[in-house]
Amino acid sequence: METRWVGPDGYEITAATRGGHQVLRLRRYGELVADCSSVDELRDYVDLADLCEVITVPFGLRSARPRTEALS
């Protein structure tokens, strides 16, 4: 599952690979802004405190809680 962070003004950060190295890919409204090699470099573009992680919830999976059956 891909980790994705979003912020105000259409910013989105995802992990990507460029030239065999992992980078933090920064997009704004879908357009590539920068591939940052570190969090410090990313900080030059966006305030990290404003970012929120997007958690994808898979649909169609049953609850992890055990079902309780009525005793007859």
Residue, then its C-alpha position, 0 to 999 in steps of 0.5 A: m500500500e502506498t503512503r501518501w501525504v497531503g497538505p493545503d494548496g493541493y500539495e501531495i507527497t509520495a515515495a518514488t524511485r529516481g535513478g535507483h534512489q528513493v525520493l519524496r515526490l512533491r506534486r501540486y495539483g497533480e503537477l510535479v514540483a520536485d523530487c526531494s532526496s531528504v525531508d530537509e529538502l522537502r521542507d523548503y517547499v512545504d510546511l511539514a506541520d500542515l501535512c496529513e497522512v492519507i490512509t487507504v481503507p480497503f473495501g470488502l474486508r470483514s471485521a477482525r473482531p470475532r463474531t459472537e453466535a447466539l447460544s440456543 
